[in-house]
Amino acid sequence: MAFYNVKLSIGDVVLSEYSGYMKGMKGVKTSASNAAQNNDSILIQVFDVAGILVAKKVNGSWVDI
């Protein structure tokens, strides 16, 4: 398990931010997608405990970082 920070936004407007311990990257992506209610217009950014961007979902697709 690792600690992640998740940020959901549209443009410059941050809709939600949450953090916690999650089991693996698959778990983080599932949690974040569910939090965004699978809305493809919401940008999802996942950061590790050091604040480094480790995953991003843009226009409904996860982008390699």
N, C-alpha and C positions, 0 to 999 in steps of 0.2 A: 504494500500500500504506500502511496505517496500523496503528498499534499499539493493540491492544485488550486489556482484561482481562475474563475471563469467569468468572462465579461460578455454580455449580450448587448448589441447596439444596432441602431439604424442611423447611418451617417455619423454625425457628431454627437447624437443623443444616446446616452447610455441608458438602456432600459432596466438592466439588472446586473448585479455583480454578486457572486457567491464564492465561497471557498470551503475546502474541506479535504479530508482524506478519501481517496478513491482508489479502487483496485484496477490498476493498469490503464493504458491509454484507451482501450476499447470501452471500459467503464466510464471514463471521463467523457468520451465522445457521445455515448448513449445518454448519459445524464444531461449533457449540454443540449443535445438535440431535443430531448424531452422537455427541457426547461423552455426552449424556444418554440415548443409545440410544433416542431417540424416546419416552421415558417421559413421559406427560402430567402425572404428579404431581410432576415435578421443575421447580422454578422456575429459569429461566435469566435471568440479568442480565448485560448487556454494558455495560462502561464504557469511555470513551475514556481517553487517557493522562492527562488532568487529573482523572480520577475521576468524571466526569459520566455519569450513566446515559443511554445512547443507545438501548437496545433491551431489551425484556423479553418473555419467553414465559411465560404463565400458563395453566394448564389446557390446554395443547396449542396455544394460539393466540398469535401475536405481537401485542403491544399497542402502539399508537401512543404515542410519548412526546412 
